[in-house]
Amino acid sequence: MLRIIGGEYRHRHLEVPESEECRPTMDKVREAVFSSLGEKIINARFLDLFAGSGAVGLEAYSRGAKSVVFNEKDTMVMRTLVKNIASLDPERRVCLTLKKNWTDAMVQLSARGMSFDVVYLDPPYALDINAEAIQRMRELCLIGPGSVVVAEQTTPLKELEGFTLKAKKYGKKHVGIYVLGGAAE
């Protein structure tokens, strides 16, 4: 069972998409990530670029994020995502959803003049694109000094120029917290 683990909506259950591509982030990993983010999540503009069930973005919302943008390109998974968002934010005051591939989503968000304090990247395991996505976000001004990018993947994370990195391994998952022009705490 998937659930929110902290904040205002703690213990609320979420639906899990019926998709082989979608693997919701484990509670243990979400708890570790949000503990590391601490106060940075409060009033943050949050982007979940590969949203799946929405568990990560909804966790951010529950913990005080000012706004959350979810992107999910799979139609079946998007249906579950929309249900999960509606269960916590029925009036859609803080949540925006996009149904695009990741590159098109970033271009659209940039064209809207949006930028983010915290970004979560958990692409399908077959895609090894986190470093590319982070650099592209920087080029499109979706992130700026002090922005935090959390990346999950199955291979070890790489240092990126201009970012500090704090990396940990949880089972087969490597999770990194990149801070643009700052220290990873």
Phi, psi and omega in degrees: 000133180266138183211162171280135187254351180205167175085198186301324184255023180310139179076359177288136182273148178238152175282151177251129180295146175271086182207136177288336181284331187268120177234097182304142179296130182300148178308315183301318181290314179301316180299315179297316180297310183290332173294319178294321180290326177052232184291344181299337184281335182292125182064017180282150168268117192244134176240126173249096191286332177236074198290326183055235181291341184089005185304319183289311179297322178290328173298317178298316178300313180300328183267008171110011176300141181288321179210152179225130173250127178250134172236129178211121185273340183282123184300314181295317179294322179301323179300315179293318178303313181298319177298316181296318177298314181299330180290336180250330184226067187301332180270000179053046181284326186241357187244136175236136178243142174236147176238079185221163168288163190298324181290317179295323178298315180296318178298316180296317180296320178296317179298331177278357180076021182275148172218163189227146175275324181224133178234139177244126179241117175219071183289164173308142185305330181291341180263118177256074191236007185301313181299316178298316181296319180296314179297320180294321177300321179295315179299322182275003180061030174281339176231153180220186181308130180089347177297147181245133175239122176259128183235133175246138175197172182268348179252158179302145181280152182252148172295144177235137182301132179090355181240147165263152184229132170241117185239145176220161177241134178234101185063239180269354183268135171258130181236127180236144173247112179261134176240124181284116177065026182210185182264132173280118184275000000 
